[in-house]
Structure formats: C-alpha cells, structure tokens
Amino acid sequence: MLTKNQVKLLFVFYKSTLTLSIASSAMLAFLSFMNPVFMLLAFGICILSAGTVITLLYKETSKRHEYYFFYNMGLSRLTLLLTCALGNLIIGTAFIVIYIYA
C-alpha cells in the first residue's frame, strides 16, 4: 500500500513526464494533416503509444539518476513506469472518447 507521501511523489514523477508526452503526441497528431476533429483521435492514439514510449525512453537515457531519489523514497522503477503508462492511458482514452461522442 502506498503512503500519502509516495502518491505525491508518483504525481511529481508523472508531472515531469507529461510535458514531453503531450508535446511529442501533439507533433505526431499535427502530422496527420486531416481535419481538426480527426486530430483529437490522432492525439489520443499518439499519447497512448508514442507519447509513452518517447517519454520513458527520454527518462531512461537522460534522467536515469532521478530513479535513485524515488527508490530511496520507497518507489521502484517499475512502479514509476507503470504510473506513467497508466496516466497516459487515461488521458489518451479521454481524447478518444471525446472524438467518438463529438
């Protein structure tokens, strides 16, 4: 079971990955060059797949030393990666649902 402090730290980690994930997904969705409504679907799909992969690859290569801080606070690397993937899953699914019902 996670403590309140660990949940805050998970949010801090996810917040640090969110900017890169949204930026890379927006660029890939913009490359679709379809109508603006289709870009919502493309953004949702991109954040589910490419956004997660690009962000985690960036964290693994350039910010590897940050894992020690989170590990010392009781959070494993797998927990951090799953949190990032789950957050992107929620956001991507929300955009896909908006596209379906809009």
Secondary structure, 3 states (H helix, E strand, C coil): CCCHHHHHHHHHHHHHHHHHHHHHHHHHHHCCCCCHHHHHHHHHHHHHHHHHHHHHHHHHHHCCCHHHHHHHCCCCHHHHHHHHHHHHHHHHHHHHHHHHHC
